[in-house]
Amino acid sequence: MTSLLHDAFEHHSWATLNVIDACASLPEATLGATVTGTYGTIEETLRHLVEADSRYLDDFIEGWAERVRPATTLAELRELAVIQAQAWSALLETDLDGDEVIHELDPSEGYGRDATVGLRLAQALHHGTDHRSQICTTLSAHGFTPPPVSVWEYGLDVGRASEFHLGSS
């Protein structure tokens, strides 16, 4: 049986890859574009989004963040996002306890956090959605059509959903 979180994380990965692929064909100047209220430039936001997934995975897979090499190009960010998609999928096949508390210490940032597995998974999904939305907003504000990122578009793309029109009487 598929994990209840399977579609959520598959969508997360699919949408991130769609954004990276859409950005790969943009002019360099556009990758440096931003709009007020977003994290930063398109490229900075993409990098932050993918690198954060490595930190979230590191909460579950000890040493994950140290094992992956830093991505310096969009092509390398894409490669890392594909590896992360595989890691999320494998993680969801394990026997996760949503109530288990994970203790996190980050001496370099000067903080610690205790949070449940369920909350950490929710944060990873929320974080990705938030930053993909910011990138799509920036693209739109600069005259570019954003890529498909919605859950419904994912479902249609992978055959997990279908749409139909109701007949009129």
C-alpha positions, 0 to 999 in steps of 0.5 A: 500500500502506498504511503498516505504522504506519497502523493504529497511528496511526489507532487513536491518533487514534481513541482520543484523540477517543473520550476527548475526546468522552466527557469533553465531556459530563462535569460540570466537577467531574469534569474536575477529578478525579484519582486517585493515580498519574496525570498530573493531572486529567482535563482536564490530562491530555487537554491534555497528551496532545494538546499533546504530539502537536504536539511529536512532530509538530514533530520531523517537520514543521518549525514544526508546533508554532508553526503550531497555536494553543493549545487552551483548551477541549475543543472546541478540543482536539478540533479540534487532535486531528483536525488532528493525525490528518490530519498523522500520516496524511500523515506516514506516507505519506512515505518515513520512514527508521526509523533516521534520527536526529533531533536535538532541542534544547529550550533552554527545558527545558534538554535535548537528545535524539538518537533515531531516527525509529522510536523517536520514533514509538513514543514518540508511540504509547506516550505517548498510550496511557499517558495515555488509560489514566490518564484511563480509570482516573480516570473509572472511579474516579469512577463513570463508564464509560470510552470504548472505547480498545482496538485491538480496539475500534478494529478492530471500529469501522472494519472492520479486525477482526471477531469470531466465536464458535467453534461447540461440538461 
